[in-house]
Amino acid sequence: MAYSVRFVNPQEHYRRLKPEIDAAIIGCLTRGDLVYRGELRAFESHLAEFVGTRYAVGVKSGYHALHFALLAAGIGLGDEVITVAHTFVASVSAIVHCGATPVLVDIGADYNMDPAKVEAAMTPRTRAIMVVHLNGRMCDMAAIGAIAGRHGLLLVEDAAQALGATFDGRRAGSFGIGCFSFYPFKILGGFGDGGAVTTSDARIAQAISRIRFNGEDRETGEYHFHGYSALLDNVQAAVLDVKLAHVPAWIAHRRAIAQLYHERLTDIPGLRLPPIDGPRQTDVFQNYVVRTTERDQLREHLKTLGVETLVHWARPMWAHPALGLADPGLSDTARLCREVISLPMSAETTEADVAATADAIRAWFLSPVSVA
Ligand SMILES: Cc1ncc(COP(=O)(O)O)c(C=O)c1O
């Protein structure tokens, strides 16, 4: 159906950037710079500078970033990695595809990993903690970093939704091995799949640059192991480099939109709003997620009024039997899956979009209509 308020607006996104984007793409095509050229290196260097690490390594997707981060750190068969079930499936798949076992822990009030649950989930096989900074909000990195340090565990950050978010002034992806996604609708999105790993560890950066290139060292031609064809395309890197310069303004816009939602939705009984910022976090609002026990009915109501929403995610990961994950009995995660709804949010979301969405939500809570 045609929505009057869309969740995202890729056509408008492109329209605003067209001259810069077209020049970047045409430049690469005209010169024939398609694979592992200057645009990739420039983007990697700007991304590392933005995140606050020594290195950034461009790969095919956020999934590949996670998988390669674990592989480069030596995670493999028999190892356990502690993570959350309230995430995109790729976080967990990356662990499984290394031959390791995901150990799922519950979330706290911020919808992110609850640090209080981590130590109870450890066993002698625990090798790493993979935090997921969901919706643009960072996990409590002071508490989780201290746990990782105390137990000598690797720290991997799934920062796919958190480029530019901070904890104590430090950006996501600079605490552990940082993994980013440039899926088109992320804060920094390409025109297809893309991802990157950030790190200040030269050995990790070197290993990932080889893994993404079938194990080959590009300088010597030596194959160091069996790797993957998973390099970030040069044209995609050229586009991302243009867009990276806009990210601070886009984050400011997302935060302003979140503030507007807050003001317009603030006193509705039965609707829980996300906090804006934590005591030590600055959010970038990849998603603006509200909660209600009548989520599915509200969603239908918004749809009939032309407002597009999404649910991230409706079923806990272990409730997909084909994934073969044991039910860890995480009650907060299960409840969240029944209640969350993501409202329209992007760099192109307008005040009018927020007004229309908020009015429709108010109308529902003030006089709910039954939806078949
Ligand atoms: C939290 C999280 N982790 C991992 C990923 C995987 O990224 P990609 O889609 O680029 O493989 C995503 C993207 O949707 C995500 O939101």
The ligand as an ORCA input file, in Angstrom:
! r2SCAN-3c Opt
* xyz 0 1
  C      22.104     -5.169     15.282
  C      22.520     -5.638     13.920
  N      23.529     -6.516     13.792
  C      23.950     -6.946     12.600
  C      23.356     -6.511     11.443
  C      23.813     -7.094     10.135
  O      24.209     -6.127      9.205
  P      24.066     -6.427      7.629
  O      22.624     -6.387      7.302
  O      24.849     -5.310      7.009
  O      24.686     -7.748      7.379
  C      22.312     -5.590     11.504
  C      21.679     -5.087     10.274
  O      20.539     -5.191     10.008
  C      21.864     -5.149     12.781
  O      20.852     -4.287     12.907
*
